[in-house]
């Protein structure tokens, strides 16, 4: 079965650089979520999109932005990177409403040096 | 507001013994409850969910969970643990009237020894 695809798998950036993470949800899933997971932490919700419109917003820094495109893929753009942004970034998708589970990709490991 | 508590950072169990991972939740209104498992450097994998109805929910890989409304708990269980069950387990909650974020607990590391 098709899963959520994230790219790149690993990304190394320097402080103050920008990064773009991509997510391709499971086909026919209408909602995309972005989560950030620091070392030894639980996933922290950043932002979600339903049918290409922002549906909910969590603890996403102003330096970050995201969007969902017409083909339903989503991108998380991160600017002015800081050392503290080093984390695993997960994308998840779901369909069918609040009782539907999220299906997660394998994540992008961002390292800021 | 919604929150999830997993009181144990780590659970150690011998292979073949029963495994329990505890979870309590707080949410205004009725909850949807989920369990996920995470292996190192991998995404979270869905195990099971409680929506409504039978309080005992069966999921993947022999796991089950019991919903207890009065105790606001949703403990994950497996009758006979395997070494391959060693992983990080997350409980999560979402309000039934919300399409928004899934709130995760802090996670419980399960270590199954041969």
gemmi code that builds the backbone of each chain (N, CA, C; Angstrom):
import gemmi

chains = {
    "A": [
        ("UNK", (0.841, -1.198, 0.000), (0.000, 0.000, 0.000), (0.874, 1.245, 0.000)),
        ("UNK", (0.381, 2.291, -0.677), (1.136, 3.536, -0.728), (1.203, 4.151, 0.655)),
        ("UNK", (2.365, 4.748, 0.964), (2.529, 5.418, 2.233), (2.841, 6.871, 2.022)),
        ("UNK", (2.989, 7.594, 3.118), (3.372, 9.002, 3.056), (4.862, 9.074, 2.724)),
        ("UNK", (5.187, 9.876, 1.745), (6.579, 9.997, 1.308), (7.112, 11.369, 1.670)),
        ("UNK", (8.254, 11.370, 2.310), (8.892, 12.626, 2.680), (10.273, 12.707, 2.049)),
        ("UNK", (10.622, 13.906, 1.645), (11.974, 14.125, 1.136), (12.476, 15.492, 1.570)),
        ("UNK", (13.791, 15.639, 1.753), (14.756, 14.547, 1.760), (14.688, 13.740, 3.050)),
        ("UNK", (15.407, 12.693, 3.134), (15.440, 11.872, 4.335), (16.322, 12.522, 5.397)),
        ("UNK", (17.404, 13.103, 4.944), (18.329, 13.803, 5.823), (18.685, 15.134, 5.190)),
        ("UNK", (18.909, 16.138, 6.045), (19.245, 17.469, 5.546), (20.155, 18.137, 6.562)),
        ("UNK", (21.264, 18.648, 6.083), (22.191, 19.367, 6.946), (22.285, 20.798, 6.446)),
        ("UNK", (22.040, 21.733, 7.330), (22.080, 23.154, 6.988), (22.882, 23.896, 8.042)),
        ("UNK", (23.326, 25.078, 7.663), (24.015, 25.936, 8.630), (23.032, 26.954, 9.196)),
        ("UNK", (23.431, 27.522, 10.335), (22.594, 28.556, 10.939), (22.304, 29.668, 9.945)),
        ("UNK", (21.085, 30.165, 10.010), (20.591, 31.280, 9.195), (20.279, 30.870, 7.750)),
        ("UNK", (20.517, 29.621, 7.399), (20.122, 29.157, 6.063), (18.631, 28.829, 6.041)),
        ("UNK", (18.148, 28.476, 4.842), (16.753, 28.075, 4.696), (16.688, 26.610, 4.302)),
        ("UNK", (15.546, 25.999, 4.581), (15.337, 24.592, 4.233), (13.905, 24.404, 3.777)),
        ("UNK", (13.721, 23.495, 2.840), (12.377, 23.147, 2.371), (12.206, 21.647, 2.468)),
        ("UNK", (11.182, 21.235, 3.189), (10.857, 19.826, 3.351), (9.590, 19.528, 2.552)),
        ("UNK", (9.588, 18.377, 1.901), (8.447, 18.024, 1.059), (7.732, 16.788, 1.588)),
        ("UNK", (6.445, 16.758, 1.324), (5.604, 15.659, 1.787), (4.590, 15.310, 0.711)),
        ("UNK", (4.500, 14.032, 0.411), (3.513, 13.532, -0.542), (2.582, 12.594, 0.212)),
        ("UNK", (1.345, 13.030, 0.444), (0.424, 12.229, 1.275), (-0.053, 10.986, 0.536)),
        ("UNK", (-0.699, 10.112, 1.283), (-1.320, 8.937, 0.684), (-2.420, 9.413, -0.280)),
        ("UNK", (-2.500, 8.835, -1.472), (-3.528, 9.266, -2.426), (-4.927, 9.245, -1.828)),
        ("UNK", (-5.688, 10.290, -2.121), (-7.073, 10.473, -1.678), (-7.185, 10.852, -0.203)),
        ("UNK", (-6.067, 11.066, 0.457), (-6.128, 11.639, 1.803), (-6.277, 13.150, 1.672)),
        ("UNK", (-7.210, 13.713, 2.463), (-7.529, 15.125, 2.280), (-6.867, 16.039, 3.313)),
        ("UNK", (-6.194, 15.476, 4.297), (-5.600, 16.293, 5.356), (-4.135, 15.937, 5.535)),
        ("UNK", (-3.321, 16.958, 5.653), (-1.882, 16.795, 5.863), (-1.484, 17.515, 7.147)),
        ("UNK", (-0.628, 16.885, 7.907), (-0.158, 17.437, 9.175), (1.367, 17.489, 9.156)),
        ("UNK", (1.916, 18.461, 9.851), (3.359, 18.523, 10.075), (3.623, 18.500, 11.582)),
        ("UNK", (4.570, 17.646, 11.966), (4.977, 17.524, 13.356), (6.499, 17.653, 13.446)),
        ("UNK", (6.958, 18.167, 14.581), (8.386, 18.273, 14.877), (8.674, 17.412, 16.110)),
        ("UNK", (9.710, 16.569, 16.012), (10.065, 15.722, 17.148), (11.536, 15.929, 17.499)),
        ("UNK", (11.775, 16.553, 18.636), (13.137, 16.724, 19.113), (13.643, 15.434, 19.742)),
        ("UNK", (14.938, 15.342, 20.005), (15.507, 14.121, 20.598), (14.831, 13.777, 21.923)),
        ("UNK", (14.331, 12.549, 22.017), (13.683, 12.110, 23.238), (12.372, 12.801, 23.554)),
        ("UNK", (11.788, 13.450, 22.565), (10.538, 14.194, 22.777), (9.372, 13.532, 22.061)),
        ("UNK", (8.171, 13.916, 22.464), (7.004, 13.474, 21.708), (6.821, 14.424, 20.522)),
        ("UNK", (6.125, 13.980, 19.501), (5.899, 14.842, 18.340), (5.077, 16.072, 18.713)),
        ("UNK", (5.540, 17.223, 18.279), (4.837, 18.479, 18.537), (4.172, 18.949, 17.243)),
        ("UNK", (2.894, 19.224, 17.334), (2.123, 19.633, 16.162), (2.532, 21.019, 15.690)),
        ("UNK", (2.753, 21.141, 14.397), (3.115, 22.432, 13.818), (1.928, 23.067, 13.089)),
        ("UNK", (1.392, 22.336, 12.109), (0.363, 22.919, 11.258), (-0.327, 21.811, 10.474)),
        ("UNK", (-1.562, 22.064, 10.061), (-2.272, 21.092, 9.240), (-3.055, 21.794, 8.142)),
        ("UNK", (-3.344, 21.018, 7.097), (-4.100, 21.519, 5.953), (-5.200, 20.521, 5.609)),
        ("UNK", (-6.386, 21.056, 5.351), (-7.495, 20.242, 4.876), (-7.902, 20.768, 3.510)),
        ("UNK", (-7.865, 19.919, 2.530), (-8.218, 20.322, 1.165), (-7.498, 21.621, 0.772)),
        ("UNK", (-6.219, 21.662, 1.049), (-5.316, 22.735, 0.634), (-5.483, 24.041, 1.406)),
        ("UNK", (-6.360, 24.029, 2.417), (-6.525, 25.214, 3.258), (-5.979, 24.906, 4.648)),
        ("UNK", (-5.316, 25.872, 5.264), (-4.827, 25.662, 6.616), (-5.999, 25.374, 7.547)),
        ("UNK", (-5.921, 24.282, 8.310), (-7.050, 23.894, 9.154), (-6.759, 24.067, 10.638)),
        ("UNK", (-5.492, 24.012, 11.015), (-5.141, 24.159, 12.415), (-3.680, 24.575, 12.492)),
        ("UNK", (-3.341, 25.266, 13.563), (-1.983, 25.757, 13.722), (-1.528, 25.504, 15.142)),
        ("UNK", (-0.333, 24.977, 15.261), (0.213, 24.701, 16.576), (1.395, 25.597, 16.870)),
        ("UNK", (2.418, 25.006, 17.424), (3.585, 25.779, 17.858), (4.589, 25.968, 16.724)),
        ("UNK", (4.118, 26.504, 15.638), (5.007, 26.730, 14.494), (5.608, 28.123, 14.590)),
        ("UNK", (6.950, 28.210, 14.551), (7.599, 29.530, 14.627), (7.223, 30.384, 13.416)),
        ("UNK", (7.296, 31.687, 13.612), (7.004, 32.604, 12.506), (7.995, 32.442, 11.360)),
        ("UNK", (9.162, 31.897, 11.649), (10.184, 31.683, 10.617), (9.816, 30.534, 9.685)),
        ("UNK", (8.823, 29.764, 10.084), (8.398, 28.615, 9.289), (7.090, 28.958, 8.581)),
        ("UNK", (6.935, 28.408, 7.404), (5.657, 28.517, 6.705), (5.416, 27.204, 5.974)),
        ("UNK", (4.180, 26.965, 5.654), (3.842, 25.727, 4.950), (2.680, 25.985, 4.023)),
        ("UNK", (2.565, 25.141, 3.046), (1.410, 25.212, 2.159), (1.147, 23.835, 1.562)),
        ("UNK", (-0.063, 23.683, 1.067), (-0.439, 22.462, 0.373), (-0.816, 22.854, -1.046)),
        ("UNK", (-0.313, 22.123, -1.991), (-0.477, 22.473, -3.395), (-1.664, 21.747, -4.028)),
        ("UNK", (-1.927, 22.101, -5.287), (-3.105, 21.544, -5.974), (-3.028, 20.031, -6.112)),
        ("UNK", (-1.820, 19.479, -6.147), (-1.694, 18.015, -6.247), (-1.654, 17.365, -4.858)),
        ("UNK", (-1.934, 18.139, -3.829), (-2.034, 17.726, -2.426), (-0.695, 17.522, -1.731)),
        ("UNK", (0.418, 17.666, -2.447), (1.661, 17.577, -1.723), (1.845, 18.850, -0.909)),
        ("UNK", (2.650, 18.751, 0.128), (2.832, 19.886, 1.023), (4.317, 20.160, 1.202)),
        ("UNK", (4.629, 21.408, 1.478), (6.010, 21.797, 1.736), (6.082, 22.629, 3.006)),
        ("UNK", (7.100, 22.362, 3.776), (7.379, 23.126, 4.985), (8.652, 23.924, 4.723)),
        ("UNK", (8.520, 25.227, 4.741), (9.648, 26.106, 4.490), (10.143, 26.691, 5.799)),
        ("UNK", (11.447, 26.594, 5.994), (12.041, 27.014, 7.259), (13.161, 27.997, 6.950)),
        ("UNK", (13.071, 29.200, 7.488), (14.081, 30.216, 7.217), (14.815, 30.594, 8.494)),
        ("UNK", (15.946, 31.284, 8.300), (16.764, 31.732, 9.442), (16.952, 30.611, 10.453)),
        ("UNK", (17.414, 29.479, 9.957), (17.515, 28.295, 10.802), (18.371, 28.536, 12.038)),
        ("UNK", (17.929, 27.921, 13.127), (18.641, 28.002, 14.402), (19.046, 26.594, 14.827)),
        ("UNK", (20.039, 26.527, 15.707), (20.505, 25.216, 16.172), (19.349, 24.407, 16.755)),
        ("UNK", (18.433, 25.087, 17.439), (17.302, 24.429, 18.074), (16.285, 23.855, 17.109)),
        ("UNK", (16.437, 24.172, 15.839), (15.518, 23.600, 14.845), (15.916, 22.180, 14.458)),
        ("UNK", (17.076, 21.740, 14.915), (17.508, 20.381, 14.625), (16.517, 19.390, 15.239)),
        ("UNK", (15.935, 18.561, 14.414), (14.885, 17.656, 14.881), (14.486, 16.747, 13.733)),
        ("UNK", (13.605, 15.811, 14.063), (12.924, 15.008, 13.044), (11.625, 15.712, 12.708)),
        ("UNK", (11.364, 15.888, 11.433), (10.127, 16.517, 10.992), (9.287, 15.474, 10.269)),
        ("UNK", (8.092, 15.269, 10.817), (7.210, 14.264, 10.243), (6.038, 14.925, 9.540)),
        ("UNK", (5.690, 14.331, 8.445), (4.450, 14.656, 7.777), (3.516, 13.460, 7.968)),
        ("UNK", (2.233, 13.742, 8.110), (1.235, 12.686, 8.224), (0.037, 13.073, 7.388)),
        ("UNK", (-0.720, 12.083, 6.955), (-1.949, 12.381, 6.225), (-3.074, 11.517, 6.760)),
        ("UNK", (-4.293, 11.972, 6.524), (-5.462, 11.214, 6.956), (-6.633, 11.575, 6.063)),
        ("UNK", (-7.691, 10.778, 6.187), (-8.919, 11.075, 5.460), (-10.095, 10.646, 6.306)),
        ("UNK", (-11.246, 11.229, 6.070), (-12.459, 10.724, 6.697), (-12.819, 11.304, 8.033)),
        ("UNK", (-12.111, 12.297, 8.513), (-12.571, 12.972, 9.701), (-11.762, 12.694, 10.948)),
        ("UNK", (-12.310, 13.157, 12.093), (-11.561, 13.164, 13.350), (-11.258, 11.770, 13.876)),
        ("UNK", (-12.037, 10.749, 13.456), (-11.770, 9.422, 13.990), (-10.806, 8.622, 13.117)),
        ("UNK", (-10.281, 9.259, 12.085), (-9.339, 8.580, 11.207), (-7.925, 8.711, 11.730)),
        ("UNK", (-7.174, 7.633, 11.748), (-5.797, 7.725, 12.240), (-4.917, 8.501, 11.267)),
        ("UNK", (-3.875, 9.097, 11.795), (-2.865, 9.723, 10.962), (-1.878, 8.661, 10.505)),
        ("UNK", (-1.470, 8.771, 9.262), (-0.452, 7.880, 8.718), (0.804, 8.706, 8.502)),
        ("UNK", (1.873, 8.301, 9.153), (3.085, 9.098, 9.164), (4.095, 8.634, 8.123)),
        ("UNK", (4.841, 9.611, 7.589), (6.013, 9.285, 6.801), (7.176, 8.951, 7.719)),
        ("UNK", (8.313, 8.615, 7.115), (9.484, 8.250, 7.908), (10.283, 9.453, 8.381)),
        ("UNK", (9.857, 10.632, 7.981), (10.451, 11.834, 8.540), (11.656, 12.348, 7.781)),
        ("UNK", (11.949, 13.620, 8.011), (13.184, 14.253, 7.541), (13.983, 14.650, 8.772)),
        ("UNK", (15.210, 14.159, 8.823), (16.077, 14.552, 9.952), (16.859, 15.795, 9.548)),
        ("UNK", (16.535, 16.895, 10.188), (17.217, 18.160, 9.911), (18.278, 18.403, 10.976)),
        ("UNK", (19.491, 18.636, 10.517), (20.577, 18.992, 11.424), (21.066, 20.382, 11.064)),
        ("UNK", (21.040, 21.275, 12.029), (21.516, 22.649, 11.817), (22.842, 22.813, 12.557)),
        ("UNK", (23.867, 23.207, 11.804), (25.210, 23.319, 12.411), (25.670, 24.774, 12.504)),
    ],
    "B": [
        ("UNK", (-9.326, 22.182, 25.599), (-7.932, 21.740, 25.711), (-7.904, 20.221, 25.843)),
        ("UNK", (-6.821, 19.643, 25.452), (-6.671, 18.199, 25.542), (-5.238, 17.874, 25.924)),
        ("UNK", (-5.074, 16.811, 26.703), (-3.734, 16.401, 27.105), (-3.709, 14.910, 27.343)),
        ("UNK", (-2.520, 14.365, 27.294), (-2.315, 12.939, 27.480), (-1.163, 12.743, 28.440)),
        ("UNK", (-1.307, 11.803, 29.358), (-0.244, 11.488, 30.297), (0.140, 10.024, 30.169)),
        ("UNK", (1.414, 9.787, 29.992), (1.951, 8.429, 30.038), (2.908, 8.421, 31.227)),
        ("UNK", (2.486, 7.848, 32.333), (3.221, 8.025, 33.591), (4.564, 7.317, 33.645)),
        ("UNK", (4.784, 6.361, 32.771), (6.045, 5.607, 32.817), (6.932, 5.982, 31.634)),
        ("UNK", (8.172, 6.393, 31.952), (9.121, 6.671, 30.873), (9.541, 5.380, 30.184)),
        ("UNK", (9.633, 4.304, 30.980), (10.109, 3.034, 30.435), (9.397, 1.889, 31.138)),
        ("UNK", (9.108, 0.866, 30.368), (8.527, -0.371, 30.891), (9.437, -1.510, 30.479)),
        ("UNK", (9.837, -2.302, 31.444), (10.687, -3.466, 31.177), (9.879, -4.728, 31.424)),
        ("UNK", (9.954, -5.649, 30.477), (9.203, -6.895, 30.611), (9.991, -8.026, 29.956)),
        ("UNK", (9.868, -9.212, 30.517), (10.530, -10.367, 29.930), (9.669, -10.920, 28.796)),
        ("UNK", (10.340, -11.435, 27.790), (9.624, -12.017, 26.650), (8.661, -13.094, 27.134)),
        ("UNK", (7.453, -13.066, 26.599), (6.441, -14.039, 26.976), (5.522, -13.570, 28.097)),
        ("UNK", (5.949, -12.529, 28.790), (5.115, -11.985, 29.865), (4.152, -10.954, 29.315)),
        ("UNK", (3.073, -10.683, 30.063), (2.139, -9.660, 29.598), (2.760, -8.265, 29.679)),
        ("UNK", (2.339, -7.434, 28.730), (2.852, -6.068, 28.629), (1.698, -5.090, 28.780)),
        ("UNK", (1.889, -4.074, 29.621), (0.906, -3.010, 29.777), (1.613, -1.676, 29.709)),
        ("UNK", (1.100, -0.783, 28.892), (1.603, 0.587, 28.807), (0.436, 1.515, 29.153)),
        ("UNK", (0.642, 2.349, 30.165), (-0.461, 3.137, 30.710), (-0.617, 4.481, 30.008)),
        ("UNK", (-1.883, 4.908, 29.934), (-2.206, 6.200, 29.331), (-3.460, 6.746, 29.986)),
        ("UNK", (-3.417, 7.990, 30.412), (-4.624, 8.686, 30.849), (-4.745, 9.965, 30.041)),
        ("UNK", (-5.960, 10.448, 29.901), (-6.181, 11.588, 29.034), (-7.094, 12.599, 29.701)),
        ("UNK", (-7.053, 13.800, 29.160), (-7.959, 14.857, 29.595), (-8.431, 15.588, 28.351)),
        ("UNK", (-9.743, 15.628, 28.169), (-10.287, 16.316, 26.994), (-11.684, 16.797, 27.315)),
        ("UNK", (-12.044, 17.944, 26.811), (-13.420, 18.414, 26.985), (-14.260, 17.734, 25.916)),
        ("UNK", (-15.307, 17.091, 26.340), (-16.127, 16.349, 25.394), (-15.650, 14.914, 25.274)),
        ("UNK", (-16.115, 14.273, 24.238), (-15.777, 12.871, 24.021), (-14.471, 12.746, 23.244)),
        ("UNK", (-13.699, 11.710, 23.545), (-12.399, 11.580, 22.889), (-12.370, 10.492, 21.823)),
        ("UNK", (-11.504, 10.708, 20.864), (-10.994, 9.616, 20.055), (-9.579, 9.360, 20.578)),
        ("UNK", (-9.256, 8.097, 20.773), (-7.975, 7.732, 21.375), (-7.211, 6.808, 20.450)),
        ("UNK", (-5.913, 6.989, 20.406), (-5.067, 6.246, 19.480), (-3.792, 5.781, 20.197)),
        ("UNK", (-3.249, 4.676, 19.717), (-1.915, 4.246, 20.099), (-1.053, 4.113, 18.841)),
        ("UNK", (0.185, 4.617, 18.990), (1.163, 4.519, 17.920), (2.441, 3.899, 18.478)),
        ("UNK", (3.224, 3.270, 17.591), (4.519, 2.731, 17.960), (5.566, 3.354, 17.049)),
        ("UNK", (6.731, 3.640, 17.613), (7.812, 4.232, 16.827), (9.099, 3.455, 17.037)),
        ("UNK", (9.679, 2.994, 15.927), (10.979, 2.362, 15.953), (12.036, 3.411, 15.635)),
        ("UNK", (13.288, 3.196, 16.016), (14.328, 4.227, 15.836), (14.397, 4.762, 14.412)),
        ("UNK", (14.426, 6.074, 14.322), (14.556, 6.785, 13.038), (13.446, 6.440, 12.051)),
        ("UNK", (12.290, 6.097, 12.559), (11.142, 5.813, 11.708), (9.955, 6.658, 12.134)),
        ("UNK", (8.984, 6.741, 11.249), (7.752, 7.427, 11.584), (6.896, 6.610, 12.530)),
        ("UNK", (5.866, 7.253, 13.048), (4.954, 6.570, 13.954), (4.029, 5.653, 13.171)),
        ("UNK", (3.842, 4.452, 13.704), (2.947, 3.487, 13.068), (1.683, 3.338, 13.902)),
        ("UNK", (0.540, 3.434, 13.248), (-0.741, 3.311, 13.915), (-0.959, 1.876, 14.392)),
        ("UNK", (-1.363, 1.717, 15.665), (-1.644, 0.397, 16.225), (-3.143, 0.139, 16.354)),
        ("UNK", (-3.851, 1.076, 16.973), (-5.282, 0.886, 17.199), (-5.912, 2.199, 17.621)),
        ("UNK", (-7.247, 2.206, 17.613), (-7.975, 3.408, 18.015), (-9.265, 3.032, 18.723)),
        ("UNK", (-9.722, 3.932, 19.574), (-11.042, 3.835, 20.187), (-11.889, 4.966, 19.644)),
        ("UNK", (-13.045, 4.594, 19.119), (-13.986, 5.610, 18.631), (-15.222, 5.609, 19.520)),
        ("UNK", (-15.896, 4.478, 19.570), (-17.082, 4.343, 20.399), (-17.399, 2.864, 20.492)),
        ("UNK", (-18.328, 2.521, 21.383), (-18.750, 1.129, 21.444), (-17.945, 0.319, 22.436)),
        ("UNK", (-17.542, -0.871, 22.010), (-16.856, -1.814, 22.890), (-15.614, -1.177, 23.493)),
        ("UNK", (-15.484, -1.306, 24.819), (-14.353, -0.665, 25.498), (-13.031, -1.368, 25.236)),
        ("UNK", (-13.062, -2.603, 24.774), (-11.834, -3.327, 24.467), (-11.617, -3.272, 22.951)),
        ("UNK", (-10.515, -2.673, 22.581), (-10.209, -2.483, 21.172), (-9.024, -3.367, 20.797)),
        ("UNK", (-9.163, -4.080, 19.698), (-8.058, -4.926, 19.231), (-7.370, -4.252, 18.048)),
        ("UNK", (-6.040, -4.365, 18.022), (-5.297, -3.702, 16.967), (-4.284, -4.616, 16.313)),
        ("UNK", (-3.254, -3.982, 15.769), (-2.238, -4.714, 15.018), (-1.268, -5.437, 15.953)),
        ("UNK", (-0.638, -6.489, 15.423), (0.460, -7.199, 16.083), (0.078, -7.760, 17.448)),
        ("UNK", (-1.203, -8.081, 17.650), (-1.638, -8.691, 18.902), (-1.884, -7.718, 20.040)),
        ("UNK", (-1.793, -6.424, 19.767), (-2.048, -5.423, 20.795), (-3.547, -5.168, 20.952)),
        ("UNK", (-3.915, -4.787, 22.155), (-5.275, -4.372, 22.446), (-5.220, -3.253, 23.478)),
        ("UNK", (-6.309, -2.535, 23.611), (-6.353, -1.442, 24.578), (-7.741, -1.380, 25.178)),
        ("UNK", (-7.779, -0.992, 26.442), (-9.048, -0.925, 27.151), (-9.372, 0.509, 27.505)),
        ("UNK", (-10.509, 0.967, 27.033), (-10.984, 2.319, 27.319), (-11.794, 2.291, 28.602)),
        ("UNK", (-11.468, 3.181, 29.524), (-12.192, 3.285, 30.779), (-12.577, 4.745, 30.963)),
        ("UNK", (-13.865, 5.029, 30.741), (-14.304, 6.423, 30.753), (-14.217, 7.028, 32.152)),
        ("UNK", (-14.583, 6.254, 33.165), (-14.592, 6.800, 34.526), (-13.191, 7.127, 35.017)),
        ("UNK", (-12.223, 6.349, 34.565), (-10.837, 6.604, 34.959), (-10.081, 7.403, 33.891)),
        ("UNK", (-10.755, 7.770, 32.840), (-10.152, 8.471, 31.686), (-8.825, 7.837, 31.305)),
        ("UNK", (-8.869, 6.521, 31.114), (-7.648, 5.801, 30.769), (-7.829, 5.008, 29.487)),
        ("UNK", (-6.710, 4.714, 28.867), (-6.704, 3.937, 27.622), (-5.396, 3.169, 27.592)),
        ("UNK", (-5.288, 2.145, 28.433), (-4.045, 1.392, 28.577), (-3.859, 0.401, 27.436)),
        ("UNK", (-2.640, 0.320, 26.955), (-2.282, -0.612, 25.885), (-1.803, -1.923, 26.511)),
        ("UNK", (-2.226, -3.035, 25.917), (-1.862, -4.330, 26.491), (-1.493, -5.324, 25.404)),
        ("UNK", (-0.644, -6.255, 25.803), (-0.354, -7.403, 24.937), (-0.146, -8.594, 25.850)),
        ("UNK", (-0.849, -9.682, 25.615), (-0.794, -10.829, 26.537), (0.595, -11.462, 26.649)),
        ("UNK", (1.351, -11.481, 25.549), (2.649, -12.138, 25.556), (3.622, -11.312, 24.729)),
        ("UNK", (4.540, -10.617, 25.396), (5.425, -9.685, 24.692), (6.526, -10.417, 23.929)),
        ("UNK", (6.939, -9.807, 22.821), (8.047, -10.305, 22.012), (9.208, -9.313, 22.085)),
        ("UNK", (10.416, -9.819, 21.873), (11.587, -8.923, 21.853), (11.395, -7.834, 20.798)),
        ("UNK", (10.760, -8.189, 19.692), (10.539, -7.222, 18.607), (9.527, -6.136, 18.961)),
        ("UNK", (8.851, -6.267, 20.106), (7.936, -5.215, 20.564), (8.691, -4.069, 21.226)),
        ("UNK", (9.983, -4.228, 21.422), (10.791, -3.159, 22.022), (10.773, -1.947, 21.105)),
        ("UNK", (10.222, -0.858, 21.613), (10.043, 0.352, 20.793), (9.492, 1.449, 21.699)),
        ("UNK", (9.229, 2.584, 21.084), (8.648, 3.728, 21.794), (7.161, 3.787, 21.463)),
        ("UNK", (6.333, 3.864, 22.484), (4.891, 3.832, 22.298), (4.272, 5.165, 22.718)),
        ("UNK", (3.413, 5.688, 21.845), (2.751, 6.959, 22.103), (1.242, 6.772, 22.129)),
        ("UNK", (0.628, 7.344, 23.154), (-0.816, 7.452, 23.227), (-1.203, 8.837, 22.706)),
        ("UNK", (-2.349, 8.943, 22.058), (-2.759, 10.237, 21.504), (-4.262, 10.406, 21.628)),
        ("UNK", (-4.703, 11.653, 21.723), (-6.124, 11.954, 21.887), (-6.529, 13.084, 20.952)),
        ("UNK", (-7.769, 13.028, 20.537), (-8.354, 14.100, 19.748), (-9.817, 14.190, 20.122)),
        ("UNK", (-10.332, 15.391, 20.190), (-11.763, 15.551, 20.461), (-12.575, 15.068, 19.270)),
        ("UNK", (-13.762, 14.520, 19.545), (-14.574, 13.976, 18.460), (-15.112, 15.057, 17.541)),
        ("UNK", (-15.154, 16.304, 18.020), (-15.686, 17.381, 17.175), (-14.573, 18.219, 16.556)),
        ("UNK", (-13.374, 17.672, 16.562), (-12.230, 18.431, 16.065), (-11.527, 17.684, 14.943)),
        ("UNK", (-11.218, 18.380, 13.873), (-10.393, 17.813, 12.819), (-8.950, 18.268, 12.963)),
        ("UNK", (-8.681, 18.902, 14.095), (-7.366, 19.483, 14.284), (-6.346, 18.478, 14.783)),
        ("UNK", (-5.398, 19.021, 15.521), (-4.228, 18.244, 15.857), (-4.549, 17.049, 16.737)),
        ("UNK", (-3.687, 16.061, 16.593), (-3.672, 14.907, 17.472), (-2.660, 15.238, 18.568)),
        ("UNK", (-3.108, 15.163, 19.834), (-2.228, 15.473, 20.959), (-1.573, 14.200, 21.465)),
        ("UNK", (-0.234, 14.170, 21.471), (0.484, 12.978, 21.883), (0.930, 13.057, 23.336)),
        ("UNK", (1.045, 11.903, 23.970), (1.706, 11.812, 25.250), (3.212, 11.844, 25.047)),
        ("UNK", (3.932, 11.794, 26.161), (5.397, 11.916, 26.116), (6.080, 10.657, 25.618)),
        ("UNK", (5.336, 9.568, 25.564), (5.913, 8.331, 25.070), (6.427, 7.440, 26.192)),
        ("UNK", (6.352, 6.141, 25.970), (6.871, 5.140, 26.904), (7.775, 4.191, 26.140)),
        ("UNK", (9.003, 4.074, 26.586), (9.948, 3.146, 25.957), (9.694, 1.754, 26.526)),
        ("UNK", (9.416, 0.821, 25.669), (9.210, -0.568, 26.082), (10.465, -1.364, 25.752)),
        ("UNK", (10.966, -2.069, 26.754), (12.143, -2.917, 26.563), (11.742, -4.340, 26.927)),
        ("UNK", (11.795, -5.222, 25.954), (11.462, -6.623, 26.165), (12.759, -7.423, 26.112)),
        ("UNK", (13.056, -8.113, 27.192), (14.311, -8.876, 27.276), (14.052, -10.354, 27.032)),
        ("UNK", (14.998, -11.005, 26.338), (14.818, -12.428, 26.010), (14.778, -13.292, 27.267)),
    ],
}
model = gemmi.Model(1)
for chain_id, residues in chains.items():
    chain = gemmi.Chain(chain_id)
    for i, (resn, *xyz) in enumerate(residues, 1):
        res = gemmi.Residue()
        res.name, res.seqid = resn, gemmi.SeqId(i, " ")
        for name, pos in zip(("N", "CA", "C"), xyz):
            atom = gemmi.Atom()
            atom.name, atom.element = name, gemmi.Element(name[0])
            atom.pos, atom.b_iso = gemmi.Position(*pos), 0.0
            res.add_atom(atom)
        chain.add_residue(res)
    model.add_chain(chain)
structure = gemmi.Structure()
structure.add_model(model)
structure.setup_entities()
